[in-house]
Amino acid sequence: METPVDPLARLREAIDRLDREFIRLLADRLRAVREIGDHKGRNKDAVLRDDDRERTLFEMWAREAESQGVSAYFAGRVLREILNWSRRDQERFSSPTRRAAPGALGARRLPGRAGCYSDPDHRQGVRDARRRAARARRLRSFAAAIDALEAGAIDYALLPIENTIAGSINEVYDLIGTGR
């Protein structure tokens, strides 16, 4: 007796092959990103985020997506995730001052200077005694705080999402994955 052929098997194999290639391309991209991070770590004047470069990338991705019959919005969402991860990787691999060092349990990691919007002690943003007693440690960026949290180096991180003058802090929304 002959076994029926799954009509989707060939298509699923093609998708699996394309997914493996996509992952290989992402790995190649991340290697280049890490080299850029290394360069930025050696050059103190280099900015971590280049808004003009990112805008150019979004425009190029939108044009290319549309020419391939892919939603520019969908391509932009994918690019946003790639760029967020790329910035985090650049921070992680750029220099010791940009990397999150493991801290004591309960230590807070936050960007900014004492007394700034990100300073929860200044704003009395944390009320319980255990958290108030925790030692605050500042990192170079919001992404570094998220990385430390995800790595288990800290128990929690406090990040601002709104500013009364500037409004929403979109970088934090992007990092926590709300897609704003």
Buried (B, 14 or more C-beta within 10 A) or exposed (E): EEEEEEEEEEEEEEEEEEEEEEEEEEEEBBEEBBEBBBEBBEEEEBEBEBEEEBEEBBEEBBEEBEEEEBEBEEBBEEBBEBBBBBBBBBBBBBBEEBBBEEBEEEBBBBBBEEEEBBBBBEEEEBEEEEBEEBEBBBBBBBBBBBBBBEEEBBBEBBBBEEEEEEEEBEBBBBBEEEEE
